[in-house]
Amino acid sequence: MFRGITNLNLDTKGRIAMPSRYRDLLLEHCRGQLVVTVHLDQCLLIYPLPDWEILEQQVMSRPNMNRQVRNLQRLLVGHASDCEMDGNGRILLPGPLREFANLTKRAVLVGQGNKFELWDEDAWNSSREAWFRQEAREGDLSSILESLTL
């Protein structure tokens, strides 16, 4: 559903404009209702509401007596904020979430199938370079991708 990388700018109110290529799909799929939450990689995740509700139910159905499950619930669900696209395709990112991901002006929106990742542009560039270096050091992806044809 969502793929590709788009460079975006946050406006002075902390809004981003969803790329026009996704707007009609988001309006059709979720009436522009989105959920934004944190990711362990210090970026934000943006889900269409129906997809978020499935994930939220899966996460919250786990036994919270397990510390790791409880922490994941706190992070994902505890930070989740409902956001709605306005008539111009913009969403307002809550201040605490912008602060978590160090989003100030320039950002990168990365399509990840049923969701988006939203990164500070500098953090995205450094992380991407680190992932390439790590892969070069640790070996190839052949064992992970061996069943795929590229």
N, C-alpha and C positions, 0 to 999 in steps of 0.2 A: 504494500500500500504506500508507505512513505520511504523514499530512498533519495540519496544525494545529499550534498553539502551546500548550504546557502549562508553567505556572509550577511549579517544583519546589523543594524544599529538600534540601540535602545534610545528612546526619546527622553526628554528631561523628566517625564513622569514615570519612567520605568516600563514603558510599553514596547513591545516588538510587534512588527507587522508580519503576520504569517505570509509566506510566499504565495503569490496568486495561484500558482499551480496546485496548491493544496486546499485553497479556500472552499471551492465548490464541494470537494470530497468531504471536507470536515463539516460543512453545513448539512450535507446529505446524510452522513454517517452519525453525527452526534449533535446536529443543530448548533454547531459552534461551541458546545460545552466541553471544556477541557479540564484536566486535573494536572497540576504541576506539583512535583515533589523532588526531594533530593536523591542523589545517587552517591554511592561510596567514592566514586572517582572525582568528587567535588564539582559535578556539573548538575544540571537539572534534567529531570525526565518530564516530558509532556505527553499525556495520554488523552485520547478521545474518551469521554466519560464512560461509554459502554465497555471499552477495553479495560479501563481502570477498575470498574466495578468487579470484573472477573478476577483481576489480580488481587484487589483488596480482599475479596472473599477468600481467595486461596491463602493469602498471608494471614488473615485473621482466624482462619480455621485451624491453624497450627497450634500445638500445645504451648501456651505461654509460660509454662514452668521451666522451659528450656531457655537459658539466658540468651543464647544467640537468636532464637526466634523472637523473644521479647524485644531485644535491641533492634532487630530488623523491623518489627511492627512499629516501634517508636520512630525509627528513621523514616520509613516509607509512608506509613499512614499518619503518624503524628505530624509530619511536615506537609502533608497533602493539602493543597488549596484549590478550590474550585475557581476556574477562570472562564470567562465567556468572551468569544470574539465579538468585537463591536461591528458596526456597519462598515467600517473600513478595514476589517480583517485583523485588527490589533487585539492583543491581549495584554492586560496589566499584570506584570509579575510582582507579587508581594515583596515588600522591602526585605524581610528576613531571608527569603529565598534568593533574592539578588545578592544579598550580602554573603550568604553561604557559598555561592558559586563565583564570587568576586566579579559580578557583572556590573560594569559601569557604562560603557559606551559601545564597544565593538564586540560582537558575539558571533558564534557559528552554530547554526542549526543543522543537526545531522539526522537524516531519516534512518530509522532502525526498524523498518517493517511496520509494526502496529503502533509505534511510538516515535518520539523525537528525543534526542539529547540536545540540550542547549548549553554551550560552553562559552566561557570567556575566550576571545580569539587567541590571546597569547597563551593561555593554558592549553587550548586545543593544539596549537602548533607545537608546543614543547612536549605534550603527551604523545602526539603522533610521532614525533622524531624519536622519543624514548622507546615507543613500541617497536619501531623499525630497528633501532639499535639492539634492543633486547632480543628480538627474533634472530638477528644476525649472530648474536653471541650464543644463544641457547639452542640453535638448531632451526630446522625448517618446519613448516606446517604440514609436511606431507602426511604424517600419521593422522592428523585431524581431518585433512581434506582428501584423503585417499579415495573416498567413495564418491567424490564430486568430479565432474568434468568441467573444466574452466575453458 
